[in-house]
Amino acid sequence: MRDLFFIKDYAQLYEHIEGGTCEVFEFEHPLGSVYHQFIKREIPIQLEGGPYFDLLTPYGYGGPVITELKDDTRKDELVKHFCQAFQVYCDGHKIVTEFVRFHPLIDNALDFKSCYNVLFRRHTTGVTLKGFEDPVQEEFSGSTRKRIRKALKDGVTYRITRNPSNLDEFQDIYLTTMKRVGAGDFYFFDKQYFSKIIDNLGEHLIIVEAIYDSQVIGAEMHFHTGAFVHTHLSGTVDGFNHLSPVYVMTYAIVEWAKEHGVEYIHSGGGVHPGPDDSLYVFKKRFGKNTEFDYYVGNKIWNEQIYEQLNQLTNTDTESELFPAYRWPKKQTVSR
């Protein structure tokens, strides 16, 4: 089964947010097949011969992925042919650049490092279930297990809902949490976004709630496809942190996932790169033995037009931000 991030219904969640359209390039060759899904955005800069476009992996992970390989010894050759074919595609569709967020669990960054400029960004976290008889005992820290036992003893319970009919209560808890923590504008998803999750991905959707005295005090959204569960969004109700709702919800999804043959729960990374990031350190409490490498990639498919766009925007081409023309001088961003 193809993972969630390689399903077009997932990518379509971000068409409006990213200001583009979801498109797919499927490459077939005697050596094998490659599936590549992306958001195509019009570049908002007037240039003769335009409009021109750039490509972006939707929020989360993705990038090109080998779906069939007929000879393991010729993988590099298949990637070479894909890159050549995609160059032709980009030329024909006036595509100038591409930014890729590779998938940490399937290592497709390593497969396509000859085609893209691949950069290590950070480690991401998760929980390994495969091979562990008791993942909670093996993966959770001692202090984490203690907090879970206390919360359950104090009366916190949990509820797991597959394919919920609506996300109204979850949306309220999530957005209130984002306001409380001062999250960036991107993370304030609108009602249309949550409705589309139900319509597009309901069969993959799992909501976990922490409950105390008949009140929901925390809620998490997860996506399940095959061997993987991905934690997507999470929120808690102010004033209940002492009851450890996040700890209980993480315990709950691990127990559920183990019962349903899941091999890994992917929890994502921190806010910033580096092992000292507070969110990363917190997530590691639930995955002592589990860590994944997250890479990004970039590619200039049309060097001539790229330089013209940078000149028109007076952009610092030495900047690490990509594509440079979308980040004028003196503007900074964390990716």
C-alpha positions as CSV (number, residue, x, y, z in Angstrom):
1,M,0.0,0.0,0.0
2,R,1.3,3.5,-0.9
3,D,2.0,5.7,2.1
4,L,-0.3,8.6,2.8
5,F,2.1,11.3,1.5
6,F,2.1,9.7,-2.0
7,I,-1.7,9.8,-2.2
8,K,-3.1,12.6,-4.4
9,D,-6.0,13.1,-2.0
10,Y,-3.5,14.1,0.6
11,A,-1.6,16.6,-1.6
12,Q,-4.8,18.2,-2.7
13,L,-5.3,19.4,0.9
14,Y,-2.6,22.0,0.2
15,E,-3.5,23.3,-3.2
16,H,-5.3,26.4,-1.8
17,I,-2.8,26.9,1.0
18,E,0.2,26.8,-1.4
19,G,-1.6,28.6,-4.2
20,G,-1.1,25.9,-6.8
21,T,-2.4,22.6,-8.1
22,C,-1.5,19.0,-7.4
23,E,0.1,17.2,-10.3
24,V,1.7,13.8,-10.8
25,F,4.5,12.7,-13.0
26,E,4.6,8.9,-13.5
27,F,7.7,7.5,-15.1
28,E,7.7,4.1,-16.7
29,H,10.8,2.4,-18.0
30,P,12.0,-1.1,-18.7
31,L,14.1,-0.9,-15.5
32,G,11.2,0.1,-13.3
33,S,8.7,2.9,-12.3
34,V,8.9,6.2,-10.4
35,Y,5.9,8.1,-8.9
36,H,6.4,11.8,-8.4
37,Q,3.7,14.1,-6.8
38,F,4.0,17.8,-6.2
39,I,2.2,21.2,-6.0
40,K,2.8,23.3,-9.2
41,R,2.7,27.1,-8.4
42,E,2.7,30.0,-10.8
43,I,5.7,32.3,-10.1
44,P,4.2,35.7,-9.4
45,I,6.9,37.6,-11.4
46,Q,6.3,39.0,-14.9
47,L,8.8,37.7,-17.4
48,E,8.8,37.5,-21.1
49,G,7.7,34.0,-22.3
50,G,5.8,33.4,-19.0
51,P,4.0,32.5,-17.0
52,Y,6.6,30.3,-15.4
53,F,6.1,27.8,-12.5
54,D,7.9,26.1,-9.6
55,L,7.3,22.9,-7.8
56,L,7.0,22.1,-4.1
57,T,6.3,19.0,-2.0
58,P,3.1,19.5,0.0
59,Y,3.4,20.1,3.7
60,G,4.8,16.9,5.2
61,Y,6.9,14.6,3.1
62,G,7.1,13.2,-0.4
63,G,9.4,13.5,-3.4
64,P,9.9,11.0,-6.2
65,V,9.7,7.4,-5.1
66,I,10.6,4.2,-6.9
67,T,7.5,2.1,-7.1
68,E,9.0,-0.8,-9.1
69,L,12.6,-1.8,-9.6
70,K,13.2,-4.8,-11.9
71,D,17.0,-5.0,-11.3
72,D,18.4,-4.0,-7.9
73,T,21.9,-3.4,-9.4
74,R,20.5,-0.8,-11.9
75,K,18.7,1.6,-9.5
76,D,21.1,4.4,-10.3
77,E,20.4,3.9,-14.0
78,L,16.7,4.1,-13.4
79,V,17.1,7.4,-11.5
80,K,19.2,8.8,-14.3
81,H,16.5,8.0,-16.9
82,F,13.8,9.5,-14.6
83,C,15.9,12.7,-14.2
84,Q,16.3,13.1,-17.9
85,A,12.6,12.5,-18.6
86,F,11.6,14.9,-15.8
87,Q,13.9,17.6,-17.3
88,V,11.9,17.2,-20.6
89,Y,8.7,17.5,-18.7
90,C,9.8,20.6,-16.9
91,D,11.0,22.2,-20.1
92,G,7.6,21.6,-21.7
93,H,5.7,23.0,-18.7
94,K,7.9,26.0,-18.1
95,I,9.0,24.8,-14.7
96,V,12.0,26.6,-13.3
97,T,12.8,25.1,-9.9
98,E,11.7,22.5,-7.4
99,F,11.9,22.1,-3.6
100,V,11.5,18.6,-2.3
101,R,10.8,17.4,1.3
102,F,11.9,13.7,1.1
103,H,10.2,11.0,3.2
104,P,12.3,10.1,6.3
105,L,10.9,6.6,6.6
106,I,11.6,5.3,3.1
107,D,15.0,6.9,2.4
108,N,14.0,8.2,-1.1
109,A,16.5,11.1,-0.6
110,L,19.4,8.6,-0.9
111,D,17.8,7.1,-4.1
112,F,17.6,10.5,-5.8
113,K,20.8,12.3,-4.6
114,S,22.2,12.1,-8.1
115,C,19.2,14.1,-9.5
116,Y,18.7,16.7,-6.7
117,N,20.9,18.8,-4.5
118,V,20.1,16.8,-1.3
119,L,20.6,18.4,2.1
120,F,20.2,16.9,5.6
121,R,17.8,19.0,7.5
122,R,17.2,17.4,10.9
123,H,16.4,14.2,12.7
124,T,12.7,13.2,13.2
125,T,11.3,11.1,15.9
126,G,8.9,8.2,16.3
127,V,8.1,4.9,18.0
128,T,9.2,1.5,16.7
129,L,6.7,-1.3,17.2
130,K,8.2,-3.8,14.9
131,G,10.3,-6.3,16.8
132,F,9.3,-5.0,20.3
133,E,7.1,-7.2,22.4
134,D,6.3,-4.2,24.6
135,P,7.0,-0.9,22.7
136,V,5.9,1.2,25.7
137,Q,8.5,-0.5,27.9
138,E,11.2,-0.5,25.2
139,E,10.7,3.0,23.8
140,F,9.2,5.3,26.5
141,S,11.5,6.7,29.1
142,G,11.1,5.7,32.7
143,S,9.7,9.1,33.7
144,T,7.3,9.0,30.8
145,R,5.9,5.6,31.8
146,K,5.5,6.9,35.4
147,R,3.5,10.0,34.2
148,I,1.2,7.8,32.2
149,R,0.5,5.4,35.1
150,K,-0.2,8.4,37.4
151,A,-2.5,10.1,34.8
152,L,-4.5,6.8,34.3
153,K,-4.7,6.3,38.1
154,D,-6.0,9.9,38.5
155,G,-8.9,9.2,36.2
156,V,-7.7,10.2,32.7
157,T,-9.1,7.9,30.0
158,Y,-8.8,7.9,26.3
159,R,-11.0,7.4,23.2
160,I,-10.0,6.4,19.7
161,T,-12.2,7.1,16.7
162,R,-11.5,5.9,13.2
163,N,-13.0,7.7,10.3
164,P,-14.8,10.3,12.4
165,S,-17.9,12.0,10.9
166,N,-16.7,15.5,11.7
167,L,-13.7,17.3,13.2
168,D,-15.5,20.3,14.9
169,E,-14.3,19.6,18.4
170,F,-10.8,18.7,17.3
171,Q,-10.6,21.9,15.2
172,D,-11.6,24.0,18.2
173,I,-9.0,22.4,20.5
174,Y,-6.3,22.5,17.9
175,L,-6.8,26.2,16.9
176,T,-7.0,27.3,20.5
177,T,-3.7,25.5,21.2
178,M,-2.1,27.2,18.2
179,K,-3.2,30.6,19.6
180,R,-1.9,29.8,23.0
181,V,1.6,28.8,21.8
182,G,1.9,31.6,19.3
183,A,2.1,29.4,16.2
184,G,2.8,30.9,12.7
185,D,-0.1,31.8,10.4
186,F,0.5,28.6,8.3
187,Y,-0.7,26.4,11.1
188,F,-4.1,28.1,11.5
189,F,-5.9,25.8,9.1
190,D,-9.5,26.8,8.2
191,K,-12.7,24.8,8.3
192,Q,-12.4,23.9,4.6
193,Y,-9.1,22.2,5.3
194,F,-10.6,20.0,8.1
195,S,-13.7,19.2,5.9
196,K,-11.4,18.2,3.1
197,I,-9.5,15.8,5.4
198,I,-12.8,14.1,6.2
199,D,-13.8,13.9,2.5
200,N,-10.4,12.9,1.1
201,L,-8.7,10.9,3.8
202,G,-11.5,9.7,6.2
203,E,-10.5,6.1,5.9
204,H,-7.0,6.8,7.0
205,L,-7.9,9.1,9.8
206,I,-7.6,8.3,13.5
207,I,-8.6,10.8,16.3
208,V,-7.2,10.1,19.8
209,E,-8.8,12.0,22.7
210,A,-7.7,12.3,26.4
211,I,-10.8,12.6,28.6
212,Y,-11.1,13.6,32.3
213,D,-14.4,13.9,34.2
214,S,-16.3,13.5,30.9
215,Q,-14.4,16.4,29.3
216,V,-12.0,16.1,26.4
217,I,-8.8,17.7,27.5
218,G,-6.6,16.8,24.6
219,A,-6.9,15.6,21.0
220,E,-4.5,14.2,18.3
221,M,-5.0,13.5,14.7
222,H,-3.1,10.6,13.1
223,F,-3.1,9.1,9.6
224,H,-2.7,5.3,9.1
225,T,-1.6,3.6,5.9
226,G,-0.2,0.1,6.0
227,A,2.9,-0.1,8.2
228,F,2.9,3.5,9.2
229,V,1.0,5.9,11.5
230,H,1.9,9.6,11.1
231,T,1.0,12.0,13.9
232,H,-0.4,15.1,12.1
233,L,-1.9,17.7,14.5
234,S,-2.3,17.9,18.2
235,G,-3.9,20.2,20.8
236,T,-4.7,20.3,24.5
237,V,-7.1,22.2,26.7
238,D,-5.5,24.9,28.9
239,G,-5.4,24.1,32.6
240,F,-5.0,20.3,32.3
241,N,-1.3,19.9,31.7
242,H,-0.9,18.4,35.1
243,L,-2.9,15.5,34.0
244,S,-0.5,14.7,31.1
245,P,-3.0,14.4,28.3
246,V,-0.3,14.2,25.6
247,Y,1.4,11.3,27.4
248,V,-1.9,9.4,27.6
249,M,-2.7,10.0,24.0
250,T,0.7,8.8,22.8
251,Y,0.3,5.7,25.0
252,A,-3.1,5.2,23.4
253,I,-2.0,5.4,19.8
254,V,0.9,3.0,20.5
255,E,-1.4,0.5,22.0
256,W,-3.8,0.8,19.1
257,A,-1.1,0.7,16.5
258,K,0.4,-2.5,18.0
259,E,-2.9,-4.2,17.8
260,H,-3.3,-3.3,14.1
261,G,0.1,-4.4,12.8
262,V,1.7,-1.0,12.5
263,E,5.5,-1.1,12.4
264,Y,6.3,2.6,13.0
265,I,4.7,5.7,14.4
266,H,6.2,8.8,12.9
267,S,6.0,11.8,15.2
268,G,8.0,14.3,13.2
269,G,10.8,16.6,14.3
270,G,11.3,19.7,16.3
271,V,10.7,23.3,15.4
272,H,14.4,24.0,14.7
273,P,17.3,21.7,13.6
274,G,19.6,20.4,16.3
275,P,19.3,18.0,19.2
276,D,18.6,20.7,21.8
277,D,15.2,21.8,20.3
278,S,12.7,21.5,23.1
279,L,10.0,19.9,21.0
280,Y,12.4,17.3,19.6
281,V,13.7,16.5,23.1
282,F,10.1,16.1,24.3
283,K,9.2,13.7,21.5
284,K,12.3,11.6,22.2
285,R,10.8,10.7,25.5
286,F,8.5,8.3,23.6
287,G,11.1,6.9,21.2
288,K,14.4,6.3,22.9
289,N,15.6,3.9,20.1
290,T,14.0,5.5,17.1
291,E,15.2,8.3,14.9
292,F,14.9,9.1,11.2
293,D,16.9,11.3,8.8
294,Y,15.0,14.1,7.2
295,Y,16.4,15.5,3.9
296,V,15.3,18.2,1.6
297,G,16.3,18.7,-2.0
298,N,16.3,21.4,-4.6
299,K,16.8,21.5,-8.3
300,I,17.1,24.3,-10.8
301,W,15.4,22.9,-14.0
302,N,15.9,26.1,-16.0
303,E,19.1,28.0,-15.1
304,Q,18.6,30.8,-17.6
305,I,15.1,31.8,-16.3
306,Y,16.2,31.3,-12.7
307,E,18.9,33.9,-13.1
308,Q,16.5,36.3,-14.8
309,L,14.0,35.9,-11.9
310,N,16.7,36.5,-9.4
311,Q,17.9,39.7,-11.2
312,L,14.3,41.0,-11.4
313,T,13.8,40.5,-7.6
314,N,17.3,41.7,-6.7
315,T,17.8,38.5,-4.8
316,D,20.9,37.3,-3.0
317,T,21.7,34.1,-5.0
318,E,24.2,33.1,-2.2
319,S,21.3,32.7,0.3
320,E,20.5,29.2,1.5
321,L,16.8,30.0,0.9
322,F,15.4,28.3,-2.1
323,P,14.2,29.2,-4.6
324,A,16.0,32.5,-4.1
325,Y,13.5,34.7,-6.1
326,R,10.8,33.9,-3.6
327,W,12.8,35.3,-0.7
328,P,13.9,38.8,-1.4
329,K,16.8,40.4,0.5
330,K,16.4,41.1,4.2
331,Q,13.6,38.5,4.5
332,T,14.3,35.4,6.7
333,V,12.4,32.2,7.1
334,S,12.8,29.0,9.0
335,R,12.2,25.8,7.1
